[in-house]
Amino acid sequence: MKDKALLIGAVAAAISMVALAPIASAEKPKMEKCYGIAKAHQNDCAAGPGTSCAGSSTTDGQKNAWMLVPEGTCEKIVGGSLSSSN
């Protein structure tokens, strides 16, 4: 009886480890810079000459200000571009 309980406990532990494995090994999504989508003062960094960095954009949709978004979503956002020249 003791061996059966031990075996059941071991199987239950193994099943729970397998069930939790995807959570523990989940990778963060790859991110990309998306230009032209930040609201004024909401950019992540690099908003052009005369600015220090994050939060320094002065207008909504400023073309040289970017925000990090999950890879593959930038060009789906209205006004979003992968380069500052568009």
Buried (B, 14 or more C-beta within 10 A) or exposed (E): EEEEEEEEEEEEEEEEEEEEEEEEEEEEEEBBBBBBBBEBBEBBBBBBEEBEEBBBBEEBBBBBBBBEBEEEEBEEEEBBBEEBEE
